[in-house]
Amino acid sequence: MKVLIIGSGGREHSLAWKVALSPLLTKLHALPGNPGTAALGENLPLKVDDHGAVVRVSEQRQIDLVIVGPEAPLAAGLADDLRAAGFKVFGPGKAAARIEASKTFSKQFMGRHAIPTARFGAFSDYSAALEHLRRVDYPVVIKASGLAAGKGVLIPEDKPRAEEALRQVMLAGEFGAAGDEVVIEERLEGPELTLLAFSDGMTVRAMVPSQDHKRALDGDLGLNTGGMGAYSPVPVCPPDVAAELVRVALQPAVDGLRAEGSPFVGVLYGGFMLTDDGPKVIEFNCRFGDPETQVVLPLLDSDFLEIALACVEGRLDQVAVRWRNAAAACIVLASGGYPGPYASGFPISGLDAENENSVVFHAGTRVVGGQVVTAGGRVLGITGLGADIRAALAAAYARIESIRFEGMHYRRDIGWRALGEHP
């Protein structure tokens, strides 16, 4: 099979890395890709938002399967345009992608299909939102309804800070157009985790659970980021809990989208809080998480390409999805200043050959004059593998010791919840 992966981040490098292991693969392309994907196949330096160009290059390269990594092209309908041109696409269409692209749609959808989630209100008028905020008697989370690269969530500590957060999102444009509409949501308490699932529009096959770390600094301090690290499996989500999450949320979501005429084909991301009142959905995403993909895919013992093809062809129930009895941990190496302003273009040293216990995934890099340099906020994801989470973390942190670039920073407490070592 000739495969095209859409995207350029750490998620897409890890997808390419997994696809490259498949005996079904004959040629791998990435659009636009990064230096990591270039080592596994051919990068196509085109713009993802030029759907016509993506279709034409797919025709020219006789692509058999397109895997769309990021949420933005899915929300923009790239999968629909490719399917209309006759291509097999692993990723939902625009209508199904609304489960992430609009938090308002997602919350209302959960209400229609009795999927447990927090109490909420959705507003496009600032005055109405402010009135609601002043009226509720519970702590809140302020969410930009649109896509905000994983950063459109503010967790104020009290009412005055909540009002300021609302002003920042709706009036000051903190998240751009994504904040034109906001969701004011009840703040839940409990362990948080991610459960990804393969879907062919009917069948749901859960992956191993994972847990990411959104805050920039050790001790879960600092600003929210796109994710500073992750690990899998998650001790608070044994198989019986994962099965419950599929039963109360993931399967009903896939069934609900199909019933509403928007079948979901690809990866459904469920973000959950295990509350005293039972599990509740924090958010749904329409694709693999980043950096969750970097810990989940290394633990997949089946052929990912075979699973993806089965999803596209509506026969996921006929394919075995097996997992390794092991653990994985990913540490994100970020640019100085991230998630705020940061400089790029710094040479990266220590990118030697991977070993059996760790993998280096490129996230925000490029090549200048033969040298790999920084080119983003999250620069690299270092994934370690081991018999348990402690061993996986040790492998990842050991690999980091040889990597250097100016301003590099990373969290040193990834996995602390699993280890029971509160920072």
C-alpha positions in Angstrom: 0.0 0.0 0.0 1.0 3.6 -0.7 0.1 5.7 2.3 -0.1 9.4 2.8 0.0 10.9 6.3 -1.3 14.5 6.7 0.4 16.7 9.2 3.8 17.7 10.5 4.0 17.2 14.3 5.1 14.6 16.8 1.8 12.8 16.4 2.4 12.4 12.7 6.0 11.3 13.1 4.8 8.6 15.5 2.0 7.6 13.0 4.6 7.3 10.3 6.9 5.3 12.5 4.2 2.8 13.3 3.0 2.6 9.6 6.6 2.0 8.5 6.6 -1.2 10.6 3.7 -2.7 8.6 4.4 -5.4 5.9 1.5 -3.9 4.0 3.4 -0.7 3.3 5.2 -0.2 0.0 5.7 3.6 0.0 5.1 6.2 2.7 4.5 9.9 2.1 3.9 12.7 4.6 2.4 16.1 3.8 4.1 18.3 4.7 5.9 16.1 7.2 9.0 16.9 9.2 12.6 15.7 9.4 11.4 12.6 11.3 9.0 11.5 8.7 11.5 12.3 6.0 13.7 9.5 7.4 10.8 7.0 6.9 9.5 8.1 3.5 9.0 11.1 1.2 7.8 14.5 2.5 5.5 16.5 0.1 6.1 20.2 0.8 2.5 21.3 0.2 0.0 23.3 2.3 -2.6 21.1 4.1 -5.3 23.6 3.6 -5.0 23.5 -0.2 -7.4 20.6 -0.6 -7.2 20.6 -4.3 -3.4 20.2 -4.2 -3.7 17.4 -1.7 -6.2 15.6 -4.0 -4.0 16.1 -7.0 -0.8 14.8 -5.4 -2.7 11.8 -4.0 -3.8 11.0 -7.6 -0.3 11.5 -8.9 1.3 9.3 -6.3 -1.5 6.7 -6.6 -2.2 6.8 -2.8 -4.1 3.8 -1.4 -4.8 5.2 2.0 -4.7 8.7 3.5 -4.3 9.1 7.3 -5.2 12.6 8.6 -3.4 13.5 11.8 -4.5 17.0 13.0 -7.9 18.2 13.8 -7.9 21.4 11.7 -7.9 19.7 8.3 -10.6 17.3 9.5 -12.8 20.2 10.7 -12.2 21.8 7.3 -13.5 18.8 5.4 -10.3 17.4 3.9 -11.5 13.8 4.5 -14.7 14.6 2.6 -12.9 16.1 -0.3 -10.5 13.1 -0.6 -13.4 10.6 -0.3 -15.3 12.5 -3.0 -12.2 12.0 -5.2 -12.3 8.3 -4.6 -9.6 7.9 -1.9 -9.8 5.8 1.3 -9.4 8.1 4.3 -8.7 7.2 7.9 -10.3 10.2 9.6 -13.8 11.6 10.1 -15.7 13.9 7.7 -16.4 17.5 8.6 -19.8 16.8 10.2 -18.5 14.1 12.5 -15.4 16.3 13.3 -17.7 18.8 14.9 -17.5 16.7 18.0 -14.2 18.5 18.5 -14.4 21.5 16.3 -17.4 22.9 18.3 -17.5 22.4 22.0 -21.0 23.7 21.9 -22.1 21.1 19.4 -20.2 18.4 21.4 -21.9 19.3 24.7 -25.3 19.5 23.2 -24.6 16.2 21.4 -23.8 14.5 24.7 -27.0 15.8 26.1 -29.0 14.3 23.2 -27.4 10.9 23.7 -27.3 10.7 27.5 -23.5 10.7 27.6 -22.3 11.8 31.1 -20.6 15.2 31.2 -20.4 18.3 33.3 -23.2 20.9 33.6 -22.6 23.7 31.1 -23.9 26.8 29.3 -22.9 27.9 25.8 -22.8 31.6 24.8 -21.8 33.8 21.9 -22.9 37.0 23.7 -20.6 38.3 26.4 -23.2 39.9 28.6 -25.3 36.7 28.7 -22.2 34.7 29.5 -21.2 37.0 32.3 -24.7 36.9 33.8 -24.7 33.1 33.7 -21.2 33.0 35.3 -22.4 35.2 38.2 -25.5 33.1 38.7 -24.0 29.6 38.9 -23.0 28.2 42.4 -20.2 25.9 41.3 -16.6 26.4 40.2 -16.2 26.6 36.5 -13.9 26.0 33.5 -14.0 28.5 30.6 -13.6 26.9 27.2 -13.3 28.5 23.8 -15.8 26.6 21.7 -13.7 26.5 18.5 -10.3 24.9 17.8 -7.5 26.4 19.8 -4.6 23.9 19.4 -5.3 22.2 22.7 -4.9 25.5 24.6 -8.4 27.0 24.7 -9.2 26.0 28.3 -8.9 28.3 31.3 -9.4 27.0 34.9 -10.0 30.0 37.1 -9.6 29.6 40.9 -12.5 31.9 41.9 -15.3 34.1 40.5 -13.2 37.2 39.9 -10.6 35.2 38.0 -13.4 33.5 36.1 -14.8 36.9 35.0 -11.4 37.9 33.9 -10.9 34.7 32.0 -14.2 35.2 30.2 -13.2 38.8 29.3 -9.9 37.5 27.9 -11.5 34.9 25.7 -14.6 36.8 24.5 -13.4 40.4 24.4 -9.6 40.4 24.3 -9.5 37.5 21.8 -7.1 35.3 23.7 -7.8 32.4 21.4 -8.8 34.3 18.3 -12.0 33.3 16.5 -12.1 30.1 18.5 -13.4 32.2 21.5 -16.2 33.9 19.7 -18.4 31.3 21.4 -17.6 29.9 24.8 -18.7 27.1 27.0 -18.9 27.7 30.7 -18.7 24.4 32.3 -18.8 22.9 35.8 -15.3 22.1 37.1 -15.1 18.4 37.9 -12.8 16.8 40.4 -11.1 13.4 40.1 -8.4 11.6 38.2 -8.2 12.6 34.5 -7.3 10.3 31.7 -7.5 9.8 27.9 -9.1 6.8 26.2 -8.6 6.6 22.5 -10.6 4.3 20.3 -10.6 3.0 16.8 -13.9 3.3 15.0 -15.3 2.2 11.6 -18.6 4.0 12.3 -20.2 1.0 14.0 -17.6 -0.9 16.0 -15.5 0.6 18.7 -12.1 -0.8 19.8 -10.5 1.0 22.7 -6.8 1.5 23.0 -4.8 1.4 26.2 -5.6 4.4 28.4 -3.1 7.2 28.7 -2.6 10.4 30.8 -1.0 13.6 29.6 0.4 16.6 31.4 -1.0 19.9 30.2 0.8 22.4 32.5 4.1 23.7 31.4 6.0 23.3 34.7 6.8 20.7 37.3 4.1 20.2 40.0 1.4 20.9 37.4 2.2 24.6 37.6 2.4 27.2 34.8 0.3 27.8 31.7 -1.7 25.2 29.8 0.2 23.8 26.8 -0.6 21.3 24.0 0.9 18.7 26.3 4.3 18.3 28.0 4.3 14.5 28.3 2.2 11.4 28.7 2.4 7.8 29.9 0.5 4.6 29.4 -1.1 2.5 30.9 -2.9 4.4 33.7 -3.2 2.7 37.1 -6.6 4.3 37.8 -8.1 2.9 34.6 -7.9 -1.0 34.7 -9.7 -3.0 32.0 -13.1 -2.9 33.8 -13.0 0.9 34.0 -12.0 1.2 30.4 -14.8 -1.1 29.4 -17.2 1.2 31.3 -15.9 4.2 29.5 -16.6 2.5 26.2 -20.1 1.5 27.3 -21.2 4.9 28.7 -19.4 7.3 26.3 -17.4 6.1 23.3 -19.9 3.6 21.9 -22.8 5.9 22.4 -20.9 8.7 20.7 -20.2 6.6 17.6 -23.8 5.3 17.6 -25.1 8.8 18.0 -23.0 10.3 15.2 -24.1 7.5 12.9 -27.8 8.0 13.9 -27.4 11.7 13.1 -26.1 11.0 9.6 -22.4 11.6 10.4 -20.6 8.2 10.8 -17.3 8.5 12.6 -14.4 6.7 10.9 -11.0 7.1 12.5 -9.9 7.7 16.1 -12.3 9.0 18.7 -10.5 10.6 21.6 -12.3 10.6 24.9 -11.0 12.8 27.7 -12.5 11.6 31.0 -12.7 12.6 34.7 -13.3 9.8 37.1 -15.6 11.7 39.6 -17.3 10.5 42.8 -20.5 10.4 40.7 -19.0 8.2 38.0 -16.9 8.8 34.9 -17.8 12.0 32.9 -16.6 13.2 29.5 -14.5 16.4 29.7 -14.1 16.5 25.9 -14.2 14.5 22.7 -11.6 14.9 20.0 -11.8 13.7 16.4 -8.2 12.3 16.1 -5.2 10.8 17.9 -3.9 13.0 20.8 -0.5 14.5 20.9 1.5 13.4 22.9 -0.8 10.5 23.8 -0.1 8.9 20.4 3.6 8.7 21.2 2.9 6.4 24.1 -0.1 4.4 22.8 1.1 3.4 19.4 4.4 1.9 20.7 2.3 -0.4 22.8 0.1 -1.6 19.9 1.1 -5.2 19.1 -1.1 -5.4 16.0 -0.5 -4.0 12.5 -1.7 -0.4 12.7 -2.1 -0.2 8.9 -4.3 -3.3 8.9 -6.5 -1.8 11.6 -6.8 1.6 9.8 -7.7 -0.1 6.6 -10.4 -2.2 8.4 -11.8 1.0 9.9 -12.1 2.6 6.4 -13.7 -0.5 5.0 -16.2 -1.0 7.8 -14.8 -4.3 9.1 -13.1 -3.4 12.3 -15.0 -6.2 14.1 -13.0 -8.7 12.0 -9.6 -7.5 13.0 -7.7 -8.4 16.2 -6.4 -5.4 18.2 -3.7 -6.6 20.6 -1.6 -4.7 23.1 1.8 -5.3 24.6 2.0 -6.0 28.3 4.4 -3.1 28.8 4.5 0.6 29.5 5.5 3.8 27.6 6.3 7.3 28.7 6.9 10.4 26.5 8.7 13.6 27.6 8.3 16.7 25.5 11.3 18.9 25.0 10.1 22.4 24.5 11.5 25.7 23.3 12.4 28.3 26.0 9.3 30.4 26.7 6.7 27.9 25.4 3.7 28.1 25.5 4.4 31.9 25.4 6.6 33.6 22.8 9.8 31.7 22.0 12.7 31.8 19.5 13.4 29.1 16.9 16.3 28.1 14.7 18.6 26.7 17.3 20.7 23.6 16.3 19.8 20.4 18.0 22.6 18.0 19.0 22.4 14.4 20.2 19.9 13.1 17.7 21.6 9.7 17.3 20.2 6.4 16.2 17.2 5.2 18.3 17.6 2.2 20.6 15.2 -0.5 21.6 14.2 1.3 24.7 13.5 4.8 23.4 12.3 6.6 20.3 12.9 10.2 19.3 9.8 11.8 17.7 10.2 15.1 15.8 7.5 17.7 16.6 8.7 21.2 15.8 12.0 20.8 13.8 13.3 21.5 10.4 16.6 21.1 8.5 18.7 24.1 7.6 22.0 23.6 5.8 22.0 19.9 6.8 21.5 20.7 10.5 18.3 19.9 12.4 17.1 23.0 14.2 14.2 24.0 16.4 11.1 25.2 14.6 8.2 25.1 17.1 7.1 25.3 20.7 7.2 21.6 21.3 10.4 20.5 19.6 10.8 16.7 20.3 9.0 13.9 22.1 11.2 11.3 23.7 9.4 8.1 24.3 10.8 5.4 26.6 9.6 1.8 26.8 9.8 -0.6 29.8 8.2 -3.4 31.7 6.4 -0.8 33.9 6.0 3.0 34.0 9.0 3.6 36.2 11.2 1.7 33.7 9.7 3.5 30.8 10.3 6.9 32.4 13.9 6.0 33.2 14.5 5.1 29.6 13.0 8.3 28.3 14.9 10.6 30.8 18.1 8.7 30.1 17.7 9.4 26.3 17.2 13.1 27.0 20.6 13.4 28.7 22.4 13.4 25.3 20.1 15.9 23.6 20.7 19.7 23.7 19.4 22.9 22.1 19.4 26.5 23.4 16.5 27.2 25.8 15.4 23.5 26.0 13.1 22.8 28.9 11.0 19.9 29.9 9.1 18.5 32.9 11.0 16.2 35.2 7.9 14.8 37.0 6.0 13.1 34.1 4.1 10.2 35.5 4.1 11.3 39.1 0.5 10.3 39.6 1.2 6.7 38.4 4.2 6.5 40.7 2.4 8.0 43.7 5.1 10.7 44.0 3.4 14.1 44.3 5.9 16.8 43.4 
